[in-house]
Amino acid sequence: MSQTITLRLPEETADWLKTSARRAGRSVSELGATLFEEARRVSEFAEIEFRSFGGERNACLSGGLRLWKLIMVAQGYNMDVGKTSLHFDLPDWKIRAGFNYYEVFPEEIDAAIAEVRMQTFDTLKRKLPRLERQEVTPITDVKRAD
């Protein structure tokens, strides 16, 4: 269920919102609601930000790592914080921040992962001509030298 809320914006902000909505092919109401929802999530989850990639908004760890990438890799490590941390060379607490978001919004992240998994290498190669296939060896019992 949603509610209608009226608010006043400075003229410059209102103009930006209208222009941004038009460019995105969305209504002012729809874009405004999306931006407010993103702001709410950013305020509730440490280390989370939203960025645009290919015209789509993605939840990311601060610095730009998209959460669907983090979780897809983490699933390969059975959601092990330490192994995922080593994989991305990020501190454990930052990985946990991504896991915290995923616990509350799994459908959003799982849908993005499913979409990526449906793409073939050849499809991606057409979009990213410099793409190369690489073999990745999973991290097993590696200990971090703290």
HELIX and SHEET records of a PDB file:
HELIX    1   1 GLU A   11  ALA A   24  1                                  14    
HELIX    2   2 VAL A   28  GLU A   44  1                                  17    
HELIX    3   3 LEU A   67  GLY A   76  1                                  10    
HELIX    4   4 VAL A   81  PHE A   88  1                                   8    
HELIX    5   5 ASP A   92  VAL A  104  1                                  13    
HELIX    6   6 PRO A  106  MET A  118  1                                  13    
HELIX    7   7 PHE A  121  LYS A  127  1                                   7    
SHEET    1   A 2 ILE A  48  PHE A  53  0                                        
SHEET    2   A 2 GLU A  56  LEU A  61 -1                                        
END                                                                             
